[in-house]
Amino acid sequence: MPPEDTPAWAEAAAVLDTGLARLDLDLPATARDTALHLLRLLATWNHHYNLTALHTPSDMVTGHLLDSLAVLPHLPALRLLDVGTGAGFPGLPLAIARPQVAHVLLDSNLKKTRFVQHAALTLGLANVEVVRARAEQYRPTPPFPVVVARAFAPLGRLLRTLGHLCAPGGRIYALKGPAAANELADLPPGFLHVDSVPLPALTGGRQRTLLILARADAA
C-alpha cells in the first residue's frame, strides 16, 4: 500500500519530511517508507487493542516517529536495549534507521509485545528481538552497552530498576521533559551524569531533553 495514498497519510508523510529536516536526519527513502508503514500497522491494531493515545497519522509521526528518531544522532552504533518499549518506540524507528545494529525491545505487556513482534516480522526487521518480561526480572548475558528509556519512570526509579541491564562503562539514555534537570537530584549511587542534551522542538511535539548517564563502575 503506498504510504501517501490518502490525504491524512500524505499530510503525515509531509510532517515526517519536515521533521527529519528539522532534526537534520537524512533517512533513506526505503527507511522513510518503512517508518510510515509501521504507523499504518499501529493505526490498524490501535482500533482493536488501544496501543497508543495518538490516533491521527500526523500526530503519530510527531509523537512516535520523530520523538524516537530525535535521539539517533546521540547514540553509538552498538547493541541497544529499549526498556518499556510499549508499542515499539523508540526501538522500532531506531532499528529501521540502523539496520546494521541489533535492537532488543523489552516490555511486560502482552498485547504490546505481540504488536511489536508482528511489526518487526511484517517490516522485515531482522535486527529486532522482542522480549516480554519485567525490567527487574530480565537478566541478559551480557548486559547492554546502550540502554534507552523513553517513557519509563522518574530517573531515580528508572536507574534503580534497569541499572543492571547496562554493562559496566555503558550508557543509559533517558528521554525526559524540559524539567529533566530536577530529576538529577535523585541520581542513585553507581551512576554518573554525562550530559543533558536539549532536543530540537517539533511542531505539535513536546520539548524534550535527553539525559545521558553512565555506569560508574566502568571496567
N, C-alpha and C positions, 0 to 999 in steps of 0.2 A: 504494500500500500504506500503510495508516495507520501512523503512527510508533510507536504503542503497542499493537500487536496481539498481542504475546506477553509473558509475564511478564518476560523478560530485557530487552526493549525498553521496557516500561513502567517498569521499575526505572531504566533508563538515562535515560529522559525525566525521571523524578523527580530523579535525580542532577544532570542538566543544570539543572533549575529551581532546585534548592538552590544549585548552584554559581554560577549567574547572580546570585542574590540575594546570595550571599557577595561576589561581585565588584562588586555594586551596578550591574549592567548591565541595562538594560531592552531586551531583544531582542524585536522584533515577533514575533507568533505565526507568521507566514509564514517569517520567517528562522529561528526555532527549529525548525520542521518541516523546513526545507531542510537545516539543520545535521544533524539526525538522519538524513535521507535520505542525506546524504554518508557518514555512518558505515555505513549499510546497504550502500552501494556498496563501501566499503572492506572490510567484512566479507566480501562476496561475492568480490571479487577476491583477498582475502588467502588464501582457501582454495587458490588456484592459484598465486599469484605471491609469497607471503611478503613483503608490503609493510610489515608492522609486526609487532613482537613482542607487541603488545597484542591480545587475542583476544575478551574479553567486551565486550559493549556498554557496560557501566558503566565499565570500565577505559579504553575508547576515549574516552568522554565526558570523563573526568578528564584522561587523559594527552595527548589530542589537542585536543578542542574547547575545554575550559576553559583548558588551558595556553596555547593560542593566543589566546583572547579576553581573557586577563588583561592583555595589553599594550594593548588597544583604547583605554582612556581616555588613554593617554600619547602616542598617535600623532596628528600633524596630518593633516588631510584632504587629503593631497597624493599624487600618483602614487608608488606604492610598489613596490619590488623585494624579493621574498623569495628569498634566496640559500640554495641547498641545501634546497629545499622538500620533498624526499623525496616522501611520498605526499600532499603538498599542505598542509602545516602549517608555519607559521600562515596561509599565504596564502589558502587556500580559506575558512576560517571568517571571516577579516577581510573578504574580498570579499563573503561572504554578508551580513555585518553592515553593510557600507558599499557599497551598490550604485552610489553616485554617484562612487566613487573607482576609478581604474584600478589594477589589480594585475598585475604581471608575476612569474611564478613560474619560477624558474631551477633546473635540476638537470641533471646529466650522465647520469643513469641512465635507460636507455630504457624499461624496464618501468614505472618510477615516473612518468615524464613521460607515458607513454601512459595510465596511470590518471588522472592529474590532468587531462589533456585530455578524457578520457571523462567524468569527473565534472563538469567545467565545462560541457560541452555538455549532459549529461543534466539538470543542475540549472538550465540557462538562465542561466549567469553570463556575461553579455555584457561584463562589466568585467574579465575574466580573460584574460591572454595567457600561454601556456606556451612556454618556451624551453628546448630541450635543448642545453646547452653547459657547458663548464667555466667557472667564475667568472673564472679567469685569462685566458681567451680571449674572453670576452664583451665587446663594445665598443659599448654602447648610445649613441645620439646623440638627445637629450642624456643625460647621466648623470641619476641619480635624486635627488630631494630627500630621499627617505626610503628607507633600506635596512634590512631586518630579517633577522637570522640567528638561528635557534632552536637548532640543534644542529650547528654547522658545524665549529668548531675552537677551540683556545685563542685568547684575544683577540689576542695579538700576531700570530700567523699569520693569523688571520681578517682583521685590518686590512690586513696586507701583501698578502693575496690579493684582497680585494674593495674596497680603498680607492678604486680608480679608478672604481668604479661609482657612487660618491656624488658629487653635484655640489658645487662649492665653496659653502660655507655650509650644506650639507645635514647630515643627522643619520643616524647608524648606531645601530640598536637591537639589542643583543645579549642574548638570554635566557641567563642563566647560573645556576649553583647558588649555595648560600649562601656559598661561599668566593670569590665573584666579585672581591672587593677585592684578592685576591692576584694576580690577572691584570693589574691596572693597572700593576704594576711593569714590565711588558713592553710598555708603550704605545709604538709607534714614532713617530718624528718626523712632524709633519704632522697629528696628531690631538690633540684636547683632550677630557678627561673632563668632561662636562657634569653628569651626575648618576648616582646609583645608587639605584634605586627597589626596595625590598623589595615583592614582590607578595604578595597575600593567600594564606595557606596553604590548600590544598584537601584535603579528606578523601581519603586514599589517594594524594595527589599529592606531588610534590617541592617543597621550599622553593625559590623562585625569586627571583632578583634581575635586574632589567632595567638593564643598563648603557647609558647614552646617551652617545654620542661625537659630536664634531663635526669636520668638516674644518677644519683651522686656516687654510687659505688661502681664507677667505671672500672672495667678490668684493665 
